[in-house]
Amino acid sequence: MDLFPSLVVGYLVGSLPIGYLVTQMTRGVDLRRAGSGNVGATNVYRTSGLPAAIAVMIADAAKGAGAVMLGGGGVGSVAAGVAAVFGHVYPVWLGFRGGKGVATAGGAFSVLSPLPTAIAAAAFAVTVSRSRFVSLGSIVATILLPIIEWLTPGLRAIDVGATIAAALILFRHRGNMARLWSRTERALGT
């Protein structure tokens, strides 16, 4: 099976720097030089406000979902979804410096495996509402999704894809983990 086209399409769709474009066009803000330097929705919220952050989060999720739908079905769709997460994290257009991939992965896996993704999203929402740390909610959901995936019957490729995406997202959150541990992480709204 030739997965190369699915990987390329997924990467290119995922690499569209929506957060960067939204803040650049609406506020003249270069996210790479503002706030945390991340081009994801949390930094958009901190630099450009809630409406822009919601738009970016939806668009980033749509990138993941769209990549899966363009992936050709089965393993190709899983490959495209995981490639979209890589594209979001390492976009060629921004010198391979992008976001952390949570919303893009959420969009991809909401198409590939809706129920486990909904459970992980609920865990994210509960964690953020109680702790006010988006990073902690992201970490909890990221760890939970592949665990649920492996326990759920279905295409093994989705389990593997969720594990690969989770490893990348957790790697991108290593600084957040260190700040959470040292109690220096910035809470939502601060």
GUPABA-827012 format. One record per atom (N, C-alpha, C, CB): x, y, z. Coordinates in steps of 0.001 Angstrom, whole numbers, padded with zeros to 6 digits, always signed. Glycine has a CB too. Example, Ala and Ser with C-alpha at 12.3 -4.5 7.8 and 13.67 -1.06 7.14 Angstrom:
2
+013190-005690+007800+012300-004500+007800+013200-003300+007800+011308-004473+009046+012850-002250+007080+013670-001060+007140+012900+000030+007870+014084-000598+005725
//
This chain:
190
+000850-001184+000000+000000+000000+000000+000892+001242+000000-000965+000001+001230+000645+002142-000926+001427+003370-001040+000745+004471-000231+001587+003795-002532+001351+004811+000900+000788+005836+001773+001351+007221+001487+001040+005476+003214+002319+007293+000584+002986+008563+000335+002018+009695-000025+003990+008392-000767+001077+009490-000951+000145+010588-001272-000668+011036-000052-000810+010154-002390-001116+010086+000757-001884+010440+001955-001038+011247+002933-002416+009178+002641+000221+010843+003093+001126+011560+003993+001375+012984+003499+002457+010807+004125+001599+013131+002203+001870+014456+001633+000651+015364+001782+002266+014337+000144-000515+014853+001393-001744+015650+001492-002005+016027+002946-002954+014871+000912-001901+015053+003844-002128+015326+005261-001176+016379+005794-001985+014055+006069+000099+016245+005471+001092+017213+005941+000775+018608+005417+002504+016793+005506+000493+018724+004125+000236+020042+003539-001010+020697+004128+000088+019923+002027-002064+019913+004328-003275+020459+004944-002970+020888+006380-004431+019414+004918-002294+020033+007130-001976+020352+008519-001028+021520+008678-001391+019165+009182-000190+021747+007669+000826+022793+007792+000293+024202+007539+001946+022514+006839-000964+024331+007122-001519+025664+006921-001513+026411+008260-002967+025585+006329-000781+027516+008377-000600+028191+009671-001757+029136+010002+000711+028972+009673-002902+028578+010315-004124+029356+010514-003962+030398+011624-005287+028425+010844-003466+029996+012785-003305+030936+013896-002415+032098+013521-002737+030230+015108-001326+031794+012874-000399+032835+012428-001098+033794+011467+000839+032207+011754-001809+033242+010487-002476+034073+009486-003576+034932+010103-003061+033199+008385-004374+034346+010990-005471+035098+011615-004938+036278+012403-006298+034189+012531-003947+036054+013249-003444+037156+014070-002654+038169+013250-002574+036616+015191-001971+037699+012235-001211+038614+011364-002168+039525+010596-000314+037814+010371-003247+038958+010067-004177+039739+009241-005099+040624+010071-005012+038810+008383-005520+040154+011253-006488+040921+012036-005845+041887+013011-007381+039990+012785-004677+041538+013545-004056+042369+014577-002637+042819+014250-004041+041626+015864-002090+042278+013166-000700+042594+012852+000280+041960+013827-000503+044084+012840-000152+040877+014489+000663+040202+015503+001341+038986+014878-000205+039779+016729+002640+038885+015060+003384+037690+014657+003448+036780+015875+004834+038047+014121+002647+035730+015865+002552+034835+017025+003894+034231+017416+001568+033725+016739+004786+034108+016475+006082+033511+016789+006913+034415+017690+006847+033213+015508+006524+035699+017762+007274+036665+018563+006427+037254+019692+007797+037784+017674+005229+036726+019897+004328+037249+020926+003902+036121+021861+003085+037919+020283+003637+036472+023082+003189+035479+024055+004170+034340+024197+001840+034937+023666+003659+033121+024052+004496+031928+024203+005322+031622+022954+003631+030733+024539+005024+032298+021846+005702+032008+020589+005058+030872+019813+007135+031679+020853+004027+030285+020376+003316+029167+019765+002238+029723+018829+002687+028236+020856+001952+029028+017734+000940+029508+016795-000417+028839+016993+001409+029282+015381-000646+028256+018152-001908+027589+018442-002934+028501+019090-001664+026414+019325-004108+027941+019352-005256+028701+019835-005036+029360+021188-006441+027811+019915-004298+028735+022095-004088+029340+023416-003307+030634+023291-003351+028368+024351-002263+030642+022469-001502+031875+022283-002311+032902+021489-000174+031580+021570-003154+032445+020577-004051+033368+019874-004979+034030+020888-004875+032624+018775-005501+033251+021833-006370+033800+022880-005638+034883+023671-006851+032679+023829-004423+034598+024057-003669+035539+024881-003263+036797+024114-002435+034862+025433-003078+036680+022819-002605+037836+022042-003701+038541+021260-001537+037399+021092-004793+037819+020957-005800+038398+020062-007235+038232+020535-005669+037790+018718-007465+037562+021653-008801+037463+022198-009526+036158+021909-009599+038567+021689-010639+035999+022607-011404+034755+022550-012012+034459+021175-012497+034801+023569-012654+035415+020506-013236+035070+019199-012192+034545+018208-013929+036289+018604-011031+035172+018165-009970+034709+017263-009494+033324+017676-008785+035699+017256-009374+033086+018972-008916+031777+019455-009905+030681+019095-008705+031809+020972-011187+030952+019238-012209+029958+018884-012153+029663+017387-013625+030456+019286-012023+030705+016580-011931+030510+015127-010718+029666+014770-011861+031862+014402-009588+029932+015409-008362+029176+015128-008509+027729+015580-007151+029829+015821-009089+027516+016752-009263+026152+017239-010156+025346+016295-009858+026162+018656-011226+025945+015835-012119+025261+014893-011394+024979+013577-013387+026107+014634-010660+025964+013080-009938+025787+011820-008842+024731+011949-009331+027116+011364-008133+024729+013072-007090+023716+013275-007688+022315+013356-006291+024017+014551-008840+022187+014033-009519+020892+014079-009989+020490+012680-010717+020941+015058-010472+021467+011922-010929+021186+010556-009781+020705+009668-011571+022437+009944-008566+021206+009926-007410+020723+009159-007224+019226+009377-006124+021488+009562-007306+018787+010627-007150+017365+010926-008254+016535+010323-007109+017143+012411-009506+017003+010474-010648+016275+009920-010568+016238+008392-011976+016925+010372-010226+017361+007794-010123+017430+006342-009045+016509+005796-009846+018846+005911-007905+016467+006481-006816+015583+006040-007269+014132+006049-005575+015755+006938-007984+013735+007100-008483+012363+007195-009438+012073+006043-009187+012127+008551-010316+012996+005749-011286+012785+004670-010621+012722+003300-012326+013890+004680-009493+013393+003162-008761+013364+001894-007783+012194+001801-008011+014662+001708-007653+011442+002884-006645+010386+002954-006953+009114+002209-006417+010050+004333-008143+008977+001675-008465+007814+000862-009073+006651+001614-007260+007352+000187-009360+006808+002896-009980+005739+003679-008970+004794+004304-010919+004957+002817-009396+004068+005330-008568+003058+005992-007257+003608+006520-008285+001937+005046-006192+002869+006265-004862+003232+006749-004416+004564+006139-003844+002121+006416-004805+004826+004897-004460+006094+004259-005014+007286+005016-004966+006115+002838-006236+007163+005515-006840+008247+006282-006134+008440+007616-008322+007973+006511-005745+007342+008252-004992+007445+009512-003656+008139+009257-004762+006035+010143-002973+007711+008197-001684+008314+007854-001840+009803+007583-001071+007618+006632-002891+010184+006866-003123+011595+006556-003409+012389+007825-004287+011744+005567-004176+011810+008739-004478+012497+009995-003240+012725+010843-005492+011709+010787-002412+011701+010963-001170+011844+011739-000235+012827+011041-000467+010465+011923-000172+012766+009714+000672+013705+008963+000187+015143+009148+000683+013341+007463-001131+015338+009272-001658+016679+009514-001174+017219+010851-003187+016670+009474-001106+016357+011857-000588+016785+013164+000878+017192+013016-000739+015648+014229+001668+016378+012307+003076+016734+012061+003163+018054+011302+003796+015613+011266+002292+018244+010314+002294+019481+009549+001982+020691+010406+001306+019392+008424+001045+020539+011337+000707+021640+012237+001882+021966+013163-000543+021291+013065+002526+020928+013656+003643+021119+014591+004887+021627+013872+003961+019805+015319+005136+021121+012681+006337+021487+011921+005959+021995+010521+007297+020273+011811+005319+023175+010431+004887+023678+009123+006056+024233+008306+003826+024761+009305+006147+023805+007086+007213+024271+006201+007139+025783+006018+007127+023567+004838+005940+026350+006049+005725+027775+005779+006270+028668+006887+004247+028047+005591+006449+028137+008083+006928+028940+009215+008274+028425+009718+005896+028928+010360+009061+027884+008829+010375+027392+009236+010295+026207+010183+011154+028498+009885+009255+025389+010029+009044+024177+010830+008824+024486+012312+010236+023241+010676+008254+025659+012597+007975+026047+013974+006491+026384+014105+008860+027254+014404+005715+025414+014552+004269+025599+014589+003679+025448+015976+003613+024630+013669+002475+024880+016018+001753+024709+017274+002055+023370+017914+000262+024846+017047+001181+022972+018825+001411+021731+019572+000561+020573+019089+001147+021958+021027-000377+020836+018194-001078+019761+017506-002337+019225+018163-000169+018667+017329-002756+019782+019285-003888+019208+020014-005192+019335+019225-004035+019887+021375-005517+020535+018761-006778+020714+018023-006765+019948+016707-007035+022203+017754-005622+019944+016022-005533+019218+014754-005717+017723+014978-004184+019489+014068-005091+017191+016015-005289+015777+016355-006732+015511+016749-004349+015358+017495-007320+016435+017509-008724+016279+017894-009633+016191+016677-009161+017438+018780-009372+017035+015692-010170+016984+014469-009970+015696+013705-009837+018151+013582-008716+015269+013591-008418+014029+012856-009077+012825+013520-006898+013808+012765-008896+012697+014824-009407+011507+015501-010908+011576+015771-008672+011306+016802-011490+012769+015694-012954+012832+015803-013609+012182+014587-013428+014298+015944-012912+012181+013454-013412+011492+012262-013041+010009+012317-012844+012145+010975-011821+009724+012707-011336+008340+012716-011982+007491+013810-009833+008324+012890-012209+008092+014966-012702+007346+016118-013477+008287+017050-011526+006665+016875-014735+008580+016709-015479+009628+017414-015665+009431+018920-016802+009753+016801-016044+008240+019367-016343+008064+020790-015110+008229+021671-016952+006700+021024-013978+007550+021394-012792+007786+022217-012338+009246+022204-011663+006904+021746-012483+009901+021063-012093+011314+020971-013022+012177+021811-012105+011791+019504-014308+011866+021804-015265+012624+022627-014951+012454+024109-016713+012170+022337-014565+011255+024519-014203+011022+025924-012949+011824+026281-013970+009505+026191-011951+011797+025396-010722+012566+025641-011030+014063+025672-009659+012260+024553-011918+014532+024796-012293+015951+024773-013020+016340+026065-013185+016255+023546-013857+015456+026566-014543+015726+027828-013535+015806+028977-015599+014635+028114-012547+014917+028967-011501+014962+029992-010716+016272+029899-010546+013753+029847-010451+016725+028665-009793+018021+028463-010619+019131+029095-009581+018303+026956-011917+019170+028769-012795+020240+029254-012884+020256+030773-014189+020088+028660-013041+019077+031383-013134+018999+032837-011818+019441+033479-013494+017566+033279-010702+018980+032933-009396+019333+033497-009150+020835+033411-008275+018576+032772-009447+021435+032260-009224+022876+032098-010171+023669+032990-009410+023293+030625-011417+023240+033085-012375+023989+033905-012004+023944+035385-013788+023436+033706-011404+022848+035814-011031+022729+037230-009665+023322+037545-011046+021281+037640-008734+023196+036605-007362+023636+036887-007027+025002+036286-006385+022612+036366-007739+025385+035210-007474+026587+034419-006160+026496+033645-007450+027805+035323-005631+025292+033480-004421+025079+032696-004780+024335+031409-003359+024289+033517-004721+025036+030279-005000+024400+028990-003975+023297+028734-004978+025447+027837-002734+023555+029111-001683+022559+028874-001971+021265+029632-000313+023116+029288-002438+021369+030854-002750+020159+031632-003914+019403+030996-003090+020522+033101-004940+020124+030565-006054+019476+029864-005586+018786+028598-007134+020494+029525-004688+019443+027865-004144+018851+026638-003362+017584+026931-003251+019851+025915-002559+017618+027973-001749+016460+028355-002641+015296+028778-000780+016829+029495-003648+015588+029598-004565+014537+030061-005285+013901+028867-005600+015116+031071-005836+014717+027984-006558+014187+026814-005623+013406+025895-007224+015333+026029-004404+013908+025749-003431+013262+024867-003020+011891+025387-002199+014143+024707-002885+011759+026680-002542+010458+027271-003741+009517+027199-002078+010626+028742-004915+010067+027447-006127+009245+027515-006538+008662+026159-007265+010067+028072-006427+009450+025080-006924+008995+023778-006305+007673+023317-006659+010053+022740-004980+007526+023287-004456+006235+022810-004794+005072+023740-002953+006320+022645-004903+005346+025030-005277+004264+025961-006673+003756+025612-005231+004757+027449-007609+004690+025451-008979+004292+025090-008990+003606+023727-009923+005522+025076-008210+004140+022801-008141+003552+021457-007721+002085+021507-007161+004343+020581-006667+001796+022249-006173+000413+022314-007178-000517+022978-004848+000359+023069-008043+000035+023835-009046-000787+024527-010340-000926+023727-009357-000190+025892-010446-000175+022637-011663-000174+021818-011449-001017+020567-012065+001272+021431-012383-001908+020247-012234-002680+019007-012266-001754+017793-013347-003748+018893-011514-002113+016804-011497-001314+015586-010190-001478+014838-011730+000148+015908-009985-000616+013876-008800-000656+013030-007543-000390+013865-008917+000374+011884-006627-001352+013894-005391-001239+014676-004574-000027+014259-004551-002503+014525-004659+000356+012985-003905+001519+012501-004309+002789+013250-004125+001709+010990-005570+002888+013657-006008+004065+014417-005322+004084+015781-007555+004072+014588-005199+002915+016414-004508+002825+017705-003059+003289+017567-004558+001377+018250-002416+002798+016524-001018+003170+016277-000916+004657+015971-000426+002343+015113-001815+005155+015129-001817+006577+014795-002033+007456+016012-002881+006866+013771-002972+007065+016877-003223+007844+018102-001993+007852+018998-004431+007273+018873-001286+006742+019044-000078+006649+019867+001035+007538+019314+000402+005192+019947+001210+007529+018006+002235+008372+017378+001904+009850+017584+002354+008053+015864+000651+010217+017328+000245+011610+017513+000412+012034+018965-001208+011810+017069+000044+011156+019899+000187+011477+021322+001647+011681+021703-000424+010371+022182+002530+010830+021188+003957+010978+021496+004470+012331+021016+004775+009840+020849+004063+012750+019831+004500+014041+019299+003939+015192+020136+004065+014192+017829+002660+015121+020469+002030+016187+021249+002655+016277+022642+000510+015949+021360+002900+015148+023266+003542+015171+024591+004962+015719+024505+003563+013761+025204+005669+015372+023440+007009+015927+023233+006939+017451+023138+007655+015335+021955+005948+017961+022418+005793+019410+022270+005362+020085+023576+004777+019713+021177+004819+019313+024507+004394+019863+025799+005449+019693+026897+003102+019200+026235+006650+019280+026544+007655+019026+027584+007960+020283+028403+008944+018497+026951+007980+021452+027777+008192+022698+028522+007040+022987+029460+008380+023866+027566+005806+022730+028978+004630+022920+029833+004679+021980+031032+003335+022691+029033+005102+020733+030794+005192+019773+031901+006177+020262+032948+005611+018384+031388+007308+020787+032504+008310+021298+033446+007741+022476+034231+009600+021721+032699+007014+023368+033558+006425+024516+034256+005293+024089+035185+005907+025541+033246+004500+023099+034780+003465+022586+035683+004105+022002+036937+002598+021517+034975+005174+021254+036726+005872+020621+037852+006454+021670+038790+006988+019695+037343+007007+022738+038232+007626+023786+039058+006630+024865+039488+008773+024432+038299+005377+024689+039093+004286+025601+039428+004498+027016+038880+004119+025660+040927+005061+027073+037679+005268+028356+037018+004461+028462+035718+006752+028560+036729+003656+027455+035424+002831+027471+034209+001758+028543+034342+002183+026075+033952+001476+029208+033243+000477+030277+033219-000921+029682+033080+000761+031268+032063-001809+030070+033997-003193+029596+033946-003976+030402+032917-003863+029698+035340-005047+029826+032436-005939+030497+031488-006495+031763+032136-007098+029549+031039-006438+032851+031393-006968+034114+031922-005949+034924+032690-008137+033842+032807-004697+034440+032768-003657+035226+033467-002574+035649+032524-003047+034430+034613
//
